[in-house]
Amino acid sequence: MKILHLVSQDTGGAGRAALRLHNALLESSNNKDEIIESIVFVQNKNTDTKNVMRISKTKTQKILEKIRPALCQIPLLFYPKRKKDIFSIDWVHNNQLIKTINSLKPDIVHLHWINNGFLNIKDLKKIKAPLLWSLHDANPYTGGCHVIEPSCKKEKFHCQKCPLLKSNFKFDMSFFTFRQKKKTYAKLDLTINGLSRWIANCARESALLKDKKIVNIPNPINTDLYSPLDKNIARKLLKINHQKKIIAFGAINATTLDRKGYPEFKKALRFLKNKSNIEILIFGASGNENGEIEYIEGIQTYYLGHLHDDISLQLVYNAADILVMPSLSENLSNTIVESLSCATPVVAFDIGGNSDIIEHKINGYLATPFDPMKLAKGIEWILSLDELNYQNLCTNGRKKIQDTFEQHLIIQNYIYLYKEIHDSHKITFQDS
């Protein structure tokens, strides 16, 4: 069976998740009689992972590849007061991509995060294989936003007057993008995979996807790669203090996007006691929102910048006593899964898919959403545990990931789903 994954880039949260699935499929094929051929098409290629391919070959194609993301942003110029968060329209066609997909004749096309000019939604109708779409955020069931404003429920009916665009006009870009998706989805052999139970339920409640088959299979993780190390060795390699308690915080653009929770994180630190015994490790950023190095609330702070390889991330998780994930919006966090797999407990707000991973006071702490004081309470609860109870928390975190997200378990669920989609499509095609 030939599986073709589409993801805009092979880095970032969705890109890394797609590659993990891809690599797990390749590994499963090596261990089974049945051959699973997995291929990934990307717009931006940054890794040397096997079978990951950039479509653009000629000079003209490469130029178009570079300018396509900027072209897709042009309609947003009509909304100069919009909130500075991602909003995708993706109106530019990518005929070369569609031609290459169909020439490959895959059994399943597995969509991941396909924005930033990679694929026009209307072009999905031209793909001849059945589609499986893993939801990494809300964009597939909205008129353009990736994270829905808390006060907005229009995705359940029809997007318009978009609060992210700060639009008071019914027929705005969200309205027309939503309408185009509705017309396109009606013509697709499309199965939806909500990576968390939360986003699967959001899809079921949405006007665009409620009539599609929706399943819930999480991202896999290699628990041999993300595994516990000696904490002192990890700290020695990172050149940080061996004696103090280390709080880690990290995400892509960790200190510049408010929804990553950096303001809430800083506020939570104000409530902590005994700060002289604490140091902070921040990855995904090289400074605060202004790019400046700061001691947060007077606490020694290390900025590690953007980490792109698994070994560096493994060291960070193992160096820390606790990971804090104060995100205001979260689907199924790679970071939380990675940290728990390394046996480092996590404090996070009880939002989105976090409860799929964190069991309150068993392998971490789920704080009341958006309350920095409750976040601080969770941090202090973990840091104040005696050695035995702390080690139990760590052990439980590792066991949760091994039992629920380990790639050898998860990949069998994906293979079963691929076969089910393929067989159903084949029967439908024969009947028609």
ABEGO torsion letter per residue (X at the ends): XBBBBBBABABEAAAAAAAAAAAAAAAAAAABABBBBBBBBBABBABABBGBBBABABAAAAAAAAAAAAAAAAAAAABAABBBBBBBAGABBBAAAAAAAAAAGBABBBBBBABGGABBAAAAAABABBBBBBBABAAAABAGBABBBAABAAAAABBBGBAAAGBABABBAAAAAAAAAAAAAAABBBBBBBABAAAAAAAAABAAAAABBBBBBBBBBBAAABBBBBAAAAAAAAGBBAABBBBBBBBBGAAABAAAGAAAAAAAAAABBGAAABBBBBBGBAEBAAGBBBBBGGBBBBBAEBBABAAAAAAAAAABABBBBABABBBBBAAAAAAAAAGBBBBBBBBEAAAAABBBGAAEBBBBBGBAAAAAAAAAAAAABBAAAAAAAAAAAAAAAAAAABAAAAAAAAAAAAAAAAAAAAAAAAAX
